[in-house]
Amino acid sequence: MNDDPQDKRPKGWLSRHHKQGVRPWRKTRLSFLRWRGNVMANPHAARLYRIVVGAVGTLIVLIGLLLVPLPGPGWLIVIIGLFVISSEFHWAQRILRFVRVHVERWTHWIMAQPLWVRWTVGAVTAAFVAVVVWAVFKIIGIPDWVPELEVLRYLDLQ
């Protein structure tokens, strides 16, 4: 077992796979990859599969883009849609790489700034979200499930 001089593992070494057994998700993933290989072997099924993946991913991206100005995970939904699309299309992989690099740059830049800059960026972001929520309520009105409050009447949102 350990006769190879290039092998740096100690004698009696066992991988995590050998110690704990096969991870539960591994069988599912391998089954999916086998199924996908069978689908890709048939050109018509492969084309249909790519169309379905592209359509589902595009729908997720569009829903995410609609949710971007609202408070919530709009950009996260867009990125999830890009992940779906990138499983079949190289251009989406390039977009995801671009997004990842720029999000990491932004994160490193903002974390390198003084605390007052970070708080200012957070306050501006919160103010932008508040204005968007106010504008949405001004345009579409207050939903019926929101209890009527004096504050809402005062703001003339109804």
ZIPE-V634424 format. One record per residue. RES is the residue in three letters. SS is DSSP state (hx for helix, st for strand, lp for the rest). D_LAST is the distance of its C-alpha to the last C-alpha in whole Angstrom. Layout:
RES:SS:D_LAST  RES:SS:D_LAST
This chain:
MET:lp:77  ASN:lp:77  ASP:lp:80  ASP:lp:78  PRO:lp:79  GLN:lp:75  ASP:lp:73  LYS:lp:72  ARG:lp:71  PRO:lp:73  LYS:lp:75  GLY:lp:73  TRP:lp:70  LEU:lp:67  SER:lp:64  ARG:hx:61  HIS:hx:61  HIS:hx:64  LYS:hx:63  GLN:hx:60  GLY:lp:61  VAL:lp:58  ARG:lp:55  PRO:hx:53  TRP:hx:50  ARG:hx:53  LYS:hx:55  THR:hx:51  ARG:hx:51  LEU:hx:55  SER:hx:54  PHE:hx:51  LEU:hx:53  ARG:hx:56  TRP:hx:54  ARG:hx:52  GLY:hx:56  ASN:hx:57  VAL:hx:54  MET:hx:55  ALA:hx:58  ASN:lp:57  PRO:hx:56  HIS:hx:54  ALA:hx:52  ALA:hx:52  ARG:hx:50  LEU:hx:48  TYR:hx:47  ARG:hx:46  ILE:hx:44  VAL:hx:42  VAL:hx:42  GLY:hx:41  ALA:hx:38  VAL:hx:37  GLY:hx:37  THR:hx:35  LEU:hx:32  ILE:hx:32  VAL:hx:32  LEU:hx:29  ILE:hx:27  GLY:hx:27  LEU:hx:27  LEU:hx:23  LEU:hx:23  VAL:lp:24  PRO:lp:21  LEU:lp:19  PRO:lp:21  GLY:lp:23  PRO:lp:27  GLY:hx:26  TRP:hx:30  LEU:hx:31  ILE:hx:30  VAL:hx:32  ILE:hx:35  ILE:hx:35  GLY:hx:35  LEU:hx:38  PHE:hx:40  VAL:hx:40  ILE:hx:41  SER:hx:43  SER:lp:45  GLU:lp:47  PHE:lp:46  HIS:hx:48  TRP:hx:45  ALA:hx:43  GLN:hx:45  ARG:hx:45  ILE:hx:42  LEU:hx:41  ARG:hx:44  PHE:hx:43  VAL:hx:39  ARG:hx:41  VAL:hx:43  HIS:hx:41  VAL:hx:39  GLU:hx:42  ARG:hx:42  TRP:hx:39  THR:hx:39  HIS:hx:43  TRP:hx:42  ILE:hx:39  MET:hx:41  ALA:hx:44  GLN:lp:41  PRO:lp:41  LEU:hx:39  TRP:hx:37  VAL:hx:36  ARG:hx:35  TRP:hx:33  THR:hx:32  VAL:hx:31  GLY:hx:29  ALA:hx:27  VAL:hx:26  THR:hx:25  ALA:hx:23  ALA:hx:21  PHE:hx:21  VAL:hx:20  ALA:hx:17  VAL:hx:16  VAL:hx:16  VAL:hx:14  TRP:hx:11  ALA:hx:12  VAL:hx:12  PHE:hx:8  LYS:hx:8  ILE:hx:10  ILE:hx:9  GLY:lp:6  ILE:lp:6  PRO:lp:9  ASP:lp:10  TRP:lp:13  VAL:lp:11  PRO:lp:12  GLU:lp:9  LEU:lp:10  GLU:hx:11  VAL:hx:11  LEU:hx:7  ARG:hx:7  TYR:hx:9  LEU:lp:8  ASP:lp:6  LEU:lp:4  GLN:lp:0
